[in-house]
Amino acid sequence: MNRSRISLIAASAAMAVALAACTPVPPGPTTTTSSTTTTTVDRWVTSVGECWAASSATPGVINLDVRYLGPRDQPDNLAVYDSADGSCTGSPSSLDIVQAPDATAAETACNALPVRPGLPVDVVRMTDLWPAAISDAWLCQG
């Protein structure tokens, strides 16, 4: 092989290497990292203003519609209406509901309300009479 041909091959190889170094690298796969966020919804906050229809599941009991007025564990936070069809219409009267995990804790919470100091109180789980009510809500009766 003559010297000029070897020089030409070497020059061509050097140019190929130089061009390869300048050629953009195609993008690789994109990695997307996502995180899972758990959002806890406080029904005691989001339910303010909801009308809870009376249940017909309790034989012999006529339930009236109620509207949660909020805030939790305060006097007069539940409006009771003349209607029994989910419309919350008529002249409202007020009752008290509290947040509690069970009847014993509900009685304690009801007795702690400023309008009930020392008065005997009975409690009823709200979902027993109003299925759409907040699951840990208890009606104070006394």
C-alpha positions in Angstrom: 0.0 0.0 0.0 1.4 3.4 -0.9 2.0 6.0 1.6 -0.6 8.5 0.3 -3.3 5.8 0.4 -2.4 5.0 4.1 -2.5 8.8 4.9 -5.9 9.1 3.1 -7.3 6.1 5.1 -5.9 7.5 8.3 -7.3 10.9 7.6 -10.7 9.4 6.7 -10.7 7.4 9.9 -9.8 10.5 12.0 -12.5 12.5 10.3 -15.1 9.7 11.0 -14.1 9.7 14.6 -14.4 13.5 14.8 -17.8 13.5 13.1 -19.1 10.7 15.4 -18.0 12.8 18.4 -20.1 15.8 17.0 -23.2 13.8 16.2 -25.9 14.4 18.8 -26.8 11.4 20.9 -30.5 10.5 20.5 -32.4 11.0 23.7 -32.8 7.9 25.8 -36.0 7.0 27.7 -37.4 9.7 30.0 -37.9 8.6 33.5 -40.9 10.1 35.3 -41.1 9.9 39.0 -44.4 10.4 40.6 -45.4 10.3 44.2 -48.7 9.3 45.7 -50.3 11.8 48.0 -53.0 10.7 50.3 -55.6 13.3 51.1 -57.8 12.9 54.0 -61.2 14.5 53.7 -62.7 15.8 56.9 -66.4 15.1 56.6 -67.1 17.4 59.5 -65.8 20.3 57.3 -67.1 19.2 53.9 -70.6 18.3 55.1 -71.5 21.7 56.4 -74.8 22.6 54.8 -75.7 19.1 53.7 -79.3 18.0 54.0 -79.5 14.4 55.3 -82.7 12.7 54.3 -84.7 10.8 56.9 -84.4 7.0 56.8 -87.5 4.9 56.5 -85.5 1.8 57.7 -86.5 2.2 61.3 -90.1 0.8 61.7 -92.4 3.0 63.7 -90.0 5.9 63.8 -90.8 9.0 61.8 -87.5 10.8 61.1 -87.4 14.3 59.8 -84.8 15.8 57.5 -81.8 17.4 59.1 -79.1 19.9 57.9 -75.6 19.9 59.5 -74.7 23.5 60.2 -71.4 23.0 61.9 -69.0 23.3 63.6 -68.6 19.9 65.3 -69.1 19.6 69.1 -70.9 22.9 69.4 -74.5 23.6 70.5 -77.2 24.1 67.8 -75.1 22.7 65.0 -78.0 20.6 63.5 -81.2 22.0 62.0 -84.2 19.7 62.1 -86.9 20.4 59.5 -90.6 19.5 59.1 -89.9 17.6 55.9 -89.1 13.9 55.6 -88.2 13.7 52.0 -84.6 15.0 51.8 -85.6 18.6 51.0 -84.9 20.1 54.4 -87.9 22.4 54.1 -90.2 23.9 56.8 -89.5 25.7 60.0 -86.2 24.4 61.5 -85.4 23.8 65.1 -82.0 23.0 66.4 -80.2 20.1 68.1 -76.7 19.3 68.9 -74.4 16.6 67.5 -70.9 15.7 68.6 -68.0 13.7 67.1 -67.2 10.5 69.1 -66.0 6.9 68.4 -68.7 5.3 70.6 -71.7 6.0 72.8 -69.7 6.5 76.0 -67.5 9.1 74.4 -70.5 10.7 72.8 -72.3 11.0 76.2 -69.2 12.7 77.6 -68.9 15.1 74.7 -72.7 15.9 74.9 -72.4 16.6 78.6 -69.4 18.9 77.9 -71.6 21.2 75.7 -72.3 24.5 77.4 -76.1 24.1 77.1 -76.1 20.7 78.9 -74.0 20.9 82.0 -75.1 18.2 84.4 -78.2 17.3 82.5 -78.9 13.6 81.7 -78.3 12.9 78.1 -79.0 10.1 75.7 -77.1 9.7 72.4 -78.1 8.2 69.1 -75.6 7.4 66.3 -76.6 9.7 63.5 -76.2 7.1 60.7 -78.8 4.9 62.4 -81.5 7.4 61.5 -79.8 9.4 58.7 -77.6 7.1 56.6 -75.8 9.9 54.8 -74.7 11.5 58.0 -71.1 11.6 59.2 -70.2 8.1 60.5 -68.8 9.3 63.9 -71.6 11.8 64.5 -73.9 11.4 67.5 -77.1 13.2 68.3 -77.4 14.6 71.8 -80.8 14.1 73.3 -81.7 15.2 76.8 
